[in-house]
Amino acid sequence: MDTTTGTYTAKLTDGPLQGKTITTEFLETGDPRPRIEIPGEAGKRYLYARGSGLEFEGEDGAARPTAVDYRFLETVF
C-alpha cells in the first residue's frame, strides 16, 4: 500500500463489469478518483464514474472510505 495516498476498493455497480471490484489509489488530495479507466480485451477500455455510495470501515469515524461505488459510462475501442 502506498503510504502517501493509500488505496480503496472500487465497486463496479453496473455495465459490462457489474459486480466486480478493483483496488485503486486515492488522488494526492486524499479523495477517491472521480473516474477510473479499466483496460479490457483487444484494446477496449471501460470508463466508470464515481457514484454516491461510500463505505467506511470501523466505527472510529475514518476520514477516507474503504470502498466507493462506480457507475459505467462507456466502452472505448
C-alpha positions in Angstrom: 0.0 0.0 0.0 1.2 3.4 -0.9 1.7 5.3 2.4 1.3 8.7 0.9 -2.1 8.2 -0.8 -3.4 4.8 0.2 -5.8 2.5 -1.6 -9.5 1.7 -1.6 -11.9 -0.7 -3.3 -13.8 0.5 -6.4 -17.1 -1.4 -6.7 -18.4 -1.5 -10.2 -22.2 -1.3 -9.9 -23.4 -1.7 -13.5 -22.2 -2.1 -17.1 -20.1 -4.9 -18.5 -18.0 -5.3 -15.3 -21.0 -5.2 -12.9 -20.3 -6.9 -9.6 -16.5 -6.8 -9.9 -14.2 -4.8 -7.6 -10.7 -3.4 -8.2 -8.2 -1.8 -5.9 -7.2 1.8 -6.8 -5.3 4.6 -5.2 -6.7 7.8 -3.8 -5.8 11.1 -5.5 -2.9 13.1 -4.0 -5.5 15.2 -2.2 -6.8 12.1 -0.4 -10.1 12.0 -2.4 -11.4 9.0 -4.3 -10.9 9.2 -8.1 -13.8 10.8 -9.9 -13.3 8.5 -12.9 -11.5 5.2 -13.5 -10.4 3.6 -16.7 -10.1 -0.2 -16.8 -8.3 -2.0 -19.6 -10.2 -4.8 -21.3 -9.6 -7.3 -24.1 -8.4 -6.4 -27.6 -7.6 -2.8 -26.7 -11.0 -2.0 -25.1 -11.2 0.3 -22.1 -14.1 0.7 -19.8 -14.8 4.1 -18.2 -16.5 4.3 -14.9 -17.5 7.5 -12.9 -17.8 7.8 -9.1 -21.2 7.2 -7.7 -22.6 8.3 -4.4 -22.1 5.1 -2.4 -19.3 5.2 0.1 -18.3 2.5 2.7 -16.2 3.2 5.8 -14.5 0.5 7.9 -14.8 0.6 11.7 -16.7 2.9 14.0 -13.9 5.4 14.6 -15.1 7.9 12.1 -12.5 7.2 9.4 -11.9 10.2 7.2 -11.5 8.2 4.0 -13.7 5.5 2.6 -12.6 1.9 2.2 -15.0 1.3 -0.8 -16.6 3.6 -3.4 -19.3 2.8 -5.9 -18.6 3.5 -9.6 -21.2 3.6 -12.5 -20.5 2.6 -16.0 -20.0 5.5 -18.6 -18.8 4.0 -21.8 -16.6 1.5 -23.6 -13.8 2.9 -25.7 -12.5 0.8 -28.6 
